[in-house]
Amino acid sequence: MRAPIALLVSCLLALPGKASAQDWPRKGLTLVAPFTAGGITDLLTRIMADELGKSLGQPAVVENRAGAGGAVGLNYVLSQPADGYALAMGGNGPSAIVPSLNPNVNYGPRNFEAIAFVAALPSMLVVHPSVPGKTLLEFAAYAKARGPKVSCASHGEGSFNHLACVQFNKITGSAMTHVPYKGAAAVNADLLTGRVQAYFAVLPTVLAFIRNGQLRALATGDEERVASLPDVPTLKEAGVSGIVIGSWNALYVKAGTPAPIVARLRAETEKILRRPDVIARIAATDAVTKAVTAERLGQMTAEEYEAYGRVAREGNIKLN
């Protein structure tokens, strides 16, 4: 009789955990955007919060926790219980670049579980219209001649656009001054008035300004021209090769979140991101949806973390 009793006891002990996983979520979710409101990361976070809330039957709210190139927001998620109720809208900047370059950032890809690749963000080098030069090479000559008097804005230390500024200086012989901000909205406020001159932007946050003449687009950082601005050349086409720029947004939860909850979140977000109406909502921001599995997202995050780490070591680049 001892074996059946022991089996019964073990089954009873297992029931609460099983029930809690089945009953999840029992309360609302928080999606953390690691940049300020108004930027593309914020917009995509709000789309996913809206859709996840409807899909899971619980409210999902967005919290903007900006700073340190996105590290503030991701650290906040790591400070929460590993129960799936706090998600981070990470990306190559806060999830791979910042932790690989900044020794003071004490997290990396291993600290998160990948949930869903949300969208790729086309990049664009834009300048204030007062800047001389209609082409990329003319701007490069201007920036080289003016040195640190020309400023290059970014989303913060270690962001992808910060590294783009660094690479542009190195390849063209310029010495632009890096000016970090907490997000696209803050950059645009100064860029539109000419307080800063250049910006490697994610296209959705500047497209309207380009179209109405408030900003001038010089080149796209993608391998191909973007459909919304087909006349703007790539950096390589415009005469500057070797600058690697890319940006994307993806959802993560804290490592250690129970596997059934991770699986539920992955399944729900996969369904959401396959829906034509959601694809249209994301496309309306000029971001680009791509079929990337959660497993591949995890691998990609780790690969970029290692790659940027090598770049940092080889170039003796450190962030504080």
C-alpha positions as CSV (number, residue, x, y, z in Angstrom):
1,M,0.0,0.0,0.0
2,R,2.9,2.4,0.6
3,A,3.6,2.9,-3.1
4,P,0.0,3.9,-4.1
5,I,-0.2,6.2,-1.1
6,A,3.2,7.8,-2.0
7,L,2.0,8.2,-5.6
8,L,-1.3,9.8,-4.4
9,V,0.6,12.3,-2.2
10,S,3.0,13.2,-5.0
11,C,0.0,13.8,-7.3
12,L,-1.8,16.0,-4.8
13,L,1.3,18.0,-4.3
14,A,1.6,18.6,-8.0
15,L,-1.9,19.8,-8.4
16,P,-1.5,23.5,-7.2
17,G,1.4,24.2,-9.6
18,K,-0.5,22.6,-12.4
19,A,-3.7,24.6,-11.7
20,S,-1.8,27.8,-11.4
21,A,-0.3,27.4,-14.8
22,Q,-3.6,26.5,-16.3
23,D,-5.3,29.5,-14.6
24,W,-2.7,32.0,-15.8
25,P,-3.1,35.0,-16.2
26,R,-5.1,35.9,-13.1
27,K,-4.4,39.6,-13.3
28,G,-3.3,42.3,-15.7
29,L,0.1,42.3,-17.5
30,T,2.6,45.1,-17.8
31,L,4.6,45.6,-21.0
32,V,7.7,47.8,-20.4
33,A,8.8,50.1,-23.2
34,P,12.5,51.0,-22.4
35,F,12.2,54.3,-24.3
36,T,10.0,57.4,-24.0
37,A,6.4,57.7,-25.3
38,G,6.0,58.6,-28.9
39,G,8.8,56.6,-30.4
40,I,8.4,53.5,-32.5
41,T,9.2,51.1,-29.6
42,D,6.5,52.7,-27.6
43,L,4.0,52.4,-30.5
44,L,4.8,48.8,-31.1
45,T,4.6,48.1,-27.3
46,R,1.1,49.6,-27.3
47,I,-0.1,47.5,-30.2
48,M,1.1,44.4,-28.5
49,A,-0.4,45.4,-25.2
50,D,-3.7,46.0,-26.8
51,E,-3.7,42.7,-28.6
52,L,-2.4,40.6,-25.8
53,G,-5.0,42.1,-23.4
54,K,-7.8,41.0,-25.7
55,S,-6.2,37.6,-26.4
56,L,-5.6,36.8,-22.7
57,G,-8.7,38.3,-21.3
58,Q,-6.8,40.5,-18.9
59,P,-5.8,44.2,-19.1
60,A,-2.3,44.8,-20.4
61,V,-0.8,48.2,-19.7
62,V,2.3,50.0,-21.1
63,E,4.9,51.5,-18.8
64,N,7.7,53.7,-20.3
65,R,10.9,53.3,-18.3
66,A,13.6,55.1,-20.3
67,G,17.3,55.5,-19.7
68,A,20.7,54.0,-20.2
69,G,20.0,53.0,-23.8
70,G,17.1,50.8,-22.6
71,A,18.8,49.2,-19.7
72,V,16.6,50.9,-17.1
73,G,13.5,49.3,-18.6
74,L,15.0,45.8,-18.9
75,N,16.4,46.0,-15.4
76,Y,12.9,46.9,-14.1
77,V,11.5,43.7,-15.6
78,L,14.3,41.7,-14.0
79,S,13.4,43.2,-10.7
80,Q,9.9,41.7,-10.9
81,P,8.9,38.1,-10.1
82,A,9.5,35.5,-12.9
83,D,5.8,34.9,-13.4
84,G,5.1,36.3,-16.8
85,Y,3.2,39.4,-15.7
86,A,6.0,41.8,-16.7
87,L,7.3,41.7,-20.3
88,A,10.0,43.8,-21.8
89,M,9.9,45.2,-25.3
90,G,13.6,44.7,-25.9
91,G,15.5,44.8,-29.2
92,N,19.0,44.7,-30.5
93,G,19.9,47.9,-28.6
94,P,18.8,47.2,-25.0
95,S,19.0,43.4,-25.3
96,A,22.3,42.9,-27.1
97,I,24.3,46.1,-27.7
98,V,24.0,47.8,-24.3
99,P,24.9,44.8,-22.2
100,S,27.8,43.8,-24.4
101,L,29.4,47.3,-24.3
102,N,28.6,48.5,-20.9
103,P,30.4,46.7,-18.0
104,N,28.0,48.4,-15.5
105,V,24.9,46.6,-17.1
106,N,24.6,43.3,-15.2
107,Y,22.3,41.4,-17.5
108,G,22.6,39.6,-20.9
109,P,20.5,37.4,-23.1
110,R,20.7,34.5,-20.6
111,N,18.6,36.6,-18.2
112,F,15.6,36.6,-20.5
113,E,13.3,34.2,-22.3
114,A,12.5,35.2,-25.8
115,I,8.8,35.4,-26.5
116,A,8.2,37.1,-29.9
117,F,10.0,39.0,-32.7
118,V,7.6,41.9,-33.2
119,A,9.1,44.0,-36.1
120,A,12.2,45.1,-37.9
121,L,12.8,48.9,-38.0
122,P,14.2,50.4,-41.2
123,S,16.9,52.9,-40.4
124,M,17.6,56.3,-42.1
125,L,20.4,58.9,-41.8
126,V,18.6,62.3,-41.6
127,V,19.9,65.8,-41.1
128,H,18.4,69.2,-40.4
129,P,17.7,71.1,-43.6
130,S,20.1,73.9,-42.6
131,V,23.0,71.4,-42.9
132,P,24.8,72.0,-46.2
133,G,25.0,69.2,-48.7
134,K,22.3,67.3,-50.6
135,T,24.2,64.0,-50.7
136,L,25.8,61.7,-48.2
137,L,29.3,62.4,-49.4
138,E,28.7,66.1,-49.3
139,F,27.5,65.8,-45.7
140,A,30.5,63.6,-44.9
141,A,32.8,66.3,-46.2
142,Y,31.0,69.0,-44.2
143,A,31.1,66.9,-41.0
144,K,34.8,66.2,-41.5
145,A,35.5,69.9,-42.0
146,R,33.5,71.1,-39.0
147,G,34.6,68.3,-36.6
148,P,32.9,68.3,-33.2
149,K,30.8,71.3,-34.1
150,V,28.5,68.8,-35.9
151,S,26.4,66.7,-33.5
152,C,25.0,63.3,-34.0
153,A,22.0,62.3,-31.8
154,S,21.1,58.9,-30.5
155,H,18.7,57.1,-28.1
156,G,21.4,56.8,-25.5
157,E,24.8,55.4,-24.8
158,G,25.2,52.0,-26.5
159,S,22.1,52.4,-28.7
160,F,22.3,51.2,-32.3
161,N,22.3,54.8,-33.5
162,H,25.1,55.7,-31.1
163,L,27.2,53.0,-32.7
164,A,26.2,54.3,-36.1
165,C,27.6,57.7,-35.2
166,V,30.8,56.1,-34.0
167,Q,31.2,54.1,-37.2
168,F,30.4,57.1,-39.4
169,N,33.1,59.1,-37.7
170,K,35.7,56.3,-38.1
171,I,34.9,55.5,-41.7
172,T,34.6,59.1,-43.0
173,G,37.3,60.7,-40.7
174,S,34.7,62.9,-39.1
175,A,34.5,63.8,-35.4
176,M,30.9,64.5,-34.8
177,T,29.9,65.0,-31.1
178,H,27.6,62.3,-29.8
179,V,24.5,63.7,-28.1
180,P,22.5,61.0,-26.2
181,Y,18.7,61.3,-25.6
182,K,16.2,59.0,-23.9
183,G,14.3,58.2,-27.1
184,A,13.1,59.3,-30.6
185,A,10.6,61.9,-29.4
186,A,13.3,63.8,-27.4
187,V,15.8,63.6,-30.3
188,N,13.2,65.0,-32.8
189,A,12.4,67.9,-30.5
190,D,16.0,69.1,-30.9
191,L,16.6,67.9,-34.4
192,L,13.6,69.8,-35.8
193,T,14.9,73.0,-34.3
194,G,18.5,72.4,-35.5
195,R,20.0,72.0,-32.0
196,V,21.5,68.7,-33.3
197,Q,22.3,68.2,-36.9
198,A,22.4,64.4,-37.7
199,Y,20.5,61.3,-36.6
200,F,20.6,57.7,-37.6
201,A,16.8,57.2,-37.0
202,V,14.4,54.4,-37.2
203,L,12.4,55.4,-40.2
204,P,8.9,55.3,-38.6
205,T,9.7,58.1,-36.2
206,V,10.9,60.6,-38.9
207,L,9.1,59.6,-42.1
208,A,6.4,62.4,-41.7
209,F,9.2,65.0,-41.1
210,I,11.0,63.8,-44.2
211,R,7.9,64.0,-46.4
212,N,7.0,67.6,-45.3
213,G,10.6,68.9,-45.7
214,Q,11.4,69.4,-42.0
215,L,14.2,66.8,-42.3
216,R,16.4,65.7,-45.2
217,A,17.0,61.9,-45.7
218,L,20.5,61.1,-47.0
219,A,20.7,57.3,-46.9
220,T,19.0,54.2,-45.5
221,G,21.1,51.9,-43.3
222,D,19.4,48.8,-44.6
223,E,20.8,46.5,-47.3
224,E,18.0,47.6,-49.7
225,R,16.1,50.8,-50.3
226,V,12.9,51.1,-48.3
227,A,9.6,51.1,-50.2
228,S,8.2,54.3,-48.6
229,L,11.3,56.3,-49.8
230,P,12.4,54.6,-52.9
231,D,14.6,57.5,-54.1
232,V,16.8,57.5,-51.0
233,P,19.9,55.4,-51.6
234,T,21.5,52.9,-49.2
235,L,24.6,54.0,-47.4
236,K,26.7,51.8,-49.8
237,E,25.0,53.2,-52.9
238,A,25.6,56.7,-51.6
239,G,29.3,56.1,-51.2
240,V,29.9,55.0,-47.6
241,S,30.5,51.3,-47.0
242,G,31.1,49.4,-43.8
243,I,28.5,50.9,-41.5
244,V,26.4,48.2,-39.9
245,I,23.0,49.5,-38.8
246,G,20.0,47.5,-37.8
247,S,17.2,47.8,-35.4
248,W,14.3,45.5,-34.2
249,N,11.9,45.1,-31.4
250,A,11.0,41.9,-29.6
251,L,9.2,40.8,-26.4
252,Y,10.9,39.0,-23.6
253,V,10.1,37.8,-20.0
254,K,12.5,37.2,-17.1
255,A,14.4,33.9,-17.2
256,G,13.0,31.4,-14.8
257,T,9.4,32.1,-15.8
258,P,7.5,28.8,-15.7
259,A,7.7,26.9,-19.0
260,P,3.9,26.6,-19.4
261,I,3.5,30.4,-19.1
262,V,6.4,31.0,-21.6
263,A,4.7,28.6,-24.0
264,R,1.3,30.3,-23.5
265,L,2.8,33.7,-24.2
266,R,4.6,32.4,-27.3
267,A,1.5,30.8,-28.7
268,E,-0.7,33.9,-28.1
269,T,1.9,36.3,-29.6
270,E,2.4,34.0,-32.6
271,K,-1.3,34.0,-33.3
272,I,-1.5,37.7,-32.9
273,L,1.4,38.5,-35.2
274,R,0.0,36.2,-37.9
275,R,-3.3,38.1,-38.1
276,P,-3.7,40.4,-41.2
277,D,-5.2,43.2,-39.1
278,V,-2.2,43.2,-36.7
279,I,0.2,43.0,-39.6
280,A,-1.6,46.1,-41.1
281,R,-1.4,47.9,-37.8
282,I,2.4,47.4,-37.6
283,A,2.9,48.2,-41.2
284,A,1.1,51.5,-40.6
285,T,4.0,52.5,-38.4
286,D,6.4,51.7,-41.2
287,A,7.9,48.9,-39.2
288,V,8.3,45.5,-41.0
289,T,7.0,42.2,-39.6
290,K,9.1,39.1,-40.2
291,A,8.5,35.4,-39.6
292,V,11.0,34.7,-36.8
293,T,10.4,32.0,-34.3
294,A,10.9,32.5,-30.5
295,E,13.8,30.0,-30.6
296,R,15.5,31.9,-33.5
297,L,14.9,35.2,-31.7
298,G,16.8,33.8,-28.6
299,Q,19.6,32.6,-30.8
300,M,19.7,36.0,-32.7
301,T,19.8,37.9,-29.5
302,A,22.8,35.9,-28.2
303,E,24.6,36.1,-31.5
304,E,24.3,39.9,-31.7
305,Y,25.4,40.1,-28.0
306,E,28.5,38.2,-28.8
307,A,29.2,40.0,-32.1
308,Y,28.9,43.5,-30.5
309,G,31.1,42.3,-27.7
310,R,33.8,41.4,-30.2
311,V,33.4,44.8,-31.8
312,A,33.8,46.5,-28.5
313,R,36.9,44.5,-27.5
314,E,38.5,45.0,-30.9
315,G,37.8,48.7,-31.0
316,N,38.3,49.3,-27.2
317,I,34.8,50.7,-27.0
318,K,33.4,50.9,-23.5
319,L,30.3,52.6,-22.2
320,N,29.7,53.8,-18.7
